[in-house]
Structures are given as C-alpha cells and as structure tokens.
Amino acid sequence: MANTQDWRTETYKGMEVHVTPLPRDGGQWDFSVRVGWPGEDSSTGSELNAAAGDDADYPSREAAVAAGFAKGYRMVDEMLP
C-alpha cells in the first residue's frame, strides 16, 4: 500500500508552514515540516526550509502535527528579522 502524506498548512507571519505526520513503529508518530512562501506546493522542493521531526515519539497523529507546527513557527521566527 502506498504511503500518502497528509500535508496540513497554516499561515504564520506571512509564511506557510506545512506539516505532515509520519507513523513510526509501535504506534508512535513523528512529523516532517516545511516552510515556504504562500502558494508553494508543500510536496515540492521549493520550500525555504525543511526539517524532519525532533527525535521525540508522539502518541497520536494529532500530537505530532501540533509539535510540527510548533517547530515550524520557531523556524519562521529564526528566518525573519
């Protein structure tokens, strides 16, 4: 079965933060996050900055997504003056 990614997007300080939850072994979750300009496709390589999860295991898809957005907001804060 193909693993399709469920990208979710929020706008933060004029940037788009894209997060997808990633299943791990044992029912745990991680995330991937990408930051880009508004209107860019989250699945392409056009993002300004991308990061894998934070080495933590999250108990649910929703918890991983929330952690991903928190990391994405920090990434935006570091990029913008």
C-alpha positions as CSV (number, residue, x, y, z in Angstrom):
1,M,0.0,0.0,0.0
2,A,1.4,3.4,-0.9
3,N,2.1,5.8,1.9
4,T,0.5,9.1,1.0
5,Q,1.4,12.1,3.1
6,D,-1.3,14.2,4.7
7,W,0.2,17.8,4.5
8,R,-1.6,20.4,6.6
9,T,-0.9,24.1,6.2
10,E,-1.1,27.1,8.4
11,T,0.0,30.7,7.7
12,Y,2.3,32.2,10.3
13,K,3.8,35.7,9.9
14,G,3.2,35.7,6.2
15,M,4.8,32.3,5.6
16,E,3.2,29.0,5.1
17,V,4.1,26.2,7.5
18,H,3.4,22.7,6.1
19,V,3.3,19.7,8.4
20,T,2.7,16.0,7.8
21,P,2.5,13.3,10.5
22,L,4.7,10.3,9.9
23,P,3.9,6.9,11.5
24,R,6.7,5.1,13.4
25,D,6.9,1.6,14.7
26,G,5.0,0.7,17.8
27,G,2.1,3.1,17.1
28,Q,4.1,6.2,17.7
29,W,4.2,9.3,15.4
30,D,6.8,11.8,14.2
31,F,6.5,14.7,11.7
32,S,8.1,16.5,8.8
33,V,7.8,20.3,8.4
34,R,8.4,22.6,5.5
35,V,8.3,26.4,5.5
36,G,7.7,28.3,2.3
37,W,6.2,31.3,0.6
38,P,2.4,31.4,0.3
39,G,1.1,29.4,-2.6
40,E,4.0,27.0,-2.9
41,D,3.3,23.3,-3.2
42,S,4.3,21.6,0.1
43,S,5.3,18.4,-1.7
44,T,7.9,20.0,-3.9
45,G,11.5,21.1,-3.3
46,S,10.6,24.8,-3.4
47,E,10.4,25.2,0.3
48,L,12.7,27.7,2.1
49,N,13.4,25.4,4.9
50,A,12.6,21.8,5.8
51,A,13.2,19.6,8.8
52,A,12.5,16.1,10.0
53,G,11.0,15.5,13.4
54,D,12.7,16.2,16.7
55,D,13.6,12.7,17.8
56,A,10.6,12.5,20.1
57,D,7.8,9.9,19.8
58,Y,4.3,11.3,19.9
59,P,1.3,9.1,21.0
60,S,-1.0,10.3,18.2
61,R,-1.2,11.8,14.7
62,E,-2.7,15.0,16.2
63,A,0.1,15.4,18.8
64,A,2.8,15.0,16.1
65,V,1.0,17.6,13.9
66,A,0.9,20.1,16.9
67,A,4.6,19.5,17.6
68,G,5.3,20.0,13.9
69,F,3.6,23.4,13.7
70,A,5.4,24.5,16.9
71,K,8.7,23.6,15.3
72,G,7.6,25.3,12.0
73,Y,6.7,28.5,13.9
74,R,10.2,28.5,15.5
75,M,11.8,28.0,12.1
76,V,9.9,31.1,10.7
77,D,10.9,33.1,13.8
78,E,14.5,32.3,13.1
79,M,14.3,33.2,9.4
80,L,12.5,36.5,9.7
81,P,14.2,39.6,11.2
